């Protein structure tokens, strides 16, 4: 059985102050919806707005036309709505999408083009999500910046599944580990939810990853 390892689209690089709220709803036939809110610091919004949907260095197109370029590259993905608003400190980008098959969802989540696959064995689906790599890969000066740059931002990621799900914490090789290195995760009523302060997530000394089977 193949396993999927995807660097989730909503995990930022260090070029922006960003928080995310994401809800993925997956139906039994593999179709579903993705609703995302990005909270982008106004300090960096002008930098992010220069990308055209093809630059993979920065994670968030700020304009609808930019995001449409992302959608065009993924078969089976439809943009239902794209809205922007402002708070005192953030640009808030709200996105509602539909996907026709789980492969379309995976292609969206894996925005960097990493090696991804979806596996099904004896009627069971298996999905593994890598939320972040080890901070050991980062320079010391970048590590020291994380608590200040990402203060007040968090990742809130929910996955609603069509049936009960088995959850295990894994390392980057897929081996089971006892605890998740950063954040908290719940598995209740067919909903898996991961929440973490962004600074804790990006400062994790170990990869943060989970495997779901349903």
N, C-alpha and C positions, 0 to 999 in steps of 0.2 A: 504494500500500500504506500502510495506517495504521501508526503506530508508537505504542508505549505508553510513557508517561512517568509513573512512579508513585513517589511518595515512600514508600519502604519503611516499612512499619508499625513495624519495629523501631528506627528512628532516633528517639531521644528529643528532647523539648524540654528546656529548661533548668530545669524544676521538679523534676528528680529526678536522683540519681546512679544510673546504670543501665548494665549490660552485657548483652549478648545472645549466645546461641548459637542459630542457626536452621538447620534442614535441610529443604529443600523437595525432594520427589521427585515428578517429573512423568512420568506414563505417556504412551504414544503416543496414547491416546484423549482426552487432556486432563485426566483425573482424576489424583488423587495424594494425597499427605500432606504435612502441615507439622508439624514438631516444633520447639518453641521452649523455651528456658530464659531467663528474665529474672532478672538479679541486681540487686535493688533495695536500695539502702542503707536500713537500718532507720531512719535519720534522717528519711527522707522517706516511709516506708511508710504512716504514718498519714495523710499528706496525700493520697497516691494512693488510699487505700482509701475516700475519700469519693465517688469518682465511681461512676456507676451504669451505665456502658456507653454513655451518650448524650452525655456531656461530652467534647468533642474537644480540650480544652485539655491534658489529661493522658493519657499514652499507654497505661497498663497497668492494667486492672482487677485488683485483688488477690484478689478472691473469685470462686468459681466462678459464683455467681449473676450477678455483674456481667458476667463474660465471656459468659455465656449470652445476655445482652441484645445483645451484639455479633453473636453467631452468628445470632440470630433475624432480624436485618436482612439477612442474606446468603443468597440462595437457593443450595442445593447445598453448603453448608458444614455439617459435622458435628463436634461436639466429642466426641472419643473418651475423653479423660481430662484431668483438671485436678488437679495436686498442688502442695502448698506444703511447703517445709521451710526451715530456718534454718541459716546459718553464723554465725560469730562476728560478722560485720559486715553480712550481707545477708539479705534475704528472697529465697528462690529459688522461682520459679514455673515449673512444668513443664507444658507444654500439648501435647497430641497431637490433631491434627485431620485430617479427610479432606475433600477437595473433589471434587465430581462433574464439574466442568468448569473449564477454565482461567479463565473469566470470574469464577467464585467466588473463585479464588485472587487475581485482580487486585483484586476488590472488597475483599478482606481486606487486602492489602498497601497499598492506597490508602485508609487509614482516615480521611484528611482530606477525602475527596470531591473530589480534584483531577480534572482532565480526563484520563481514562485510556481507552485503547483497545487492542485486541489485533489484530494484523494477520497475515494469511497470504497468500502470493503464490506461485503456481507450486509449491505443496506445501511451501514454506518458511515457518516461523514466525519472527516477529521480536518480541523483547521488549527494551525498554530500561528500566533501573532507575536512578533518581536516588537515591543514598544520602544526600546532603546538599547543601544550597545553599552558596553562597559565604559565608564568615564576614564579608564586607564588609557584609552585611545586618544584622549585629548591632551593638549599641552597644559602645563601647570597654570599658565596665565589665564587660559580659557576657563579652567576649573574654578579658579579663584573669582572669576567674574560672575559665575552662574547664580550664586545666592542673591546678588544685587540686581542683575539684569532681569531675572525672572521672578523676583519677589512679587507676590500677589497674584500670580497666574497659576492655573492648574489645567490638567487634562482630566476630562470626564467623558469616558467612552462606554457606551452601552450597546450590547448586542442582544436583540430579541430573537429567539429561535423558535422554530415550529414545534419543538418537543423538548423534553427534559434533556439536560446536557451534563456530561461528565467533564470535570475541569481538573487539570493538573498543572502545576508550575514546572517549567522546564528551563534548562540552560540552552545555550546557543547550539548545542549538538542534538537537542531533543531529549536528553536524559532528565528524569524526574528529579526535582529538588524539593526540599521540605517547605520552604517559604518563598514568598515573592520578595525580591530585594528592596522594592520601593512601592509606596502607595498601598491601597487596600482594594480587595476584589471580593465581590459577592456573587453568589449563584443561587437565585431564588425565582421560582415561578417562571422558568424558561427564559430568564433574563440574567445575563452576565454583565456586571458593571465594574469597571476599573476606574478608580479616582486617585490622583496623586498631585501634590504640588509640583509644578513643572521643575522647580529647582531641585527637589528631591529626586525626581525621575532622571534628570540629566546628570546628576551628581552620583548616581548609583555606581558603586564599584563593580557590580556584576550586571550582566544583561538582564533585562526584565522581559520575560516571555511567558506565554501560557499556551496550552493546547486544549482545544475543545472537541468533544466527540458527541454526536447526537444521531 
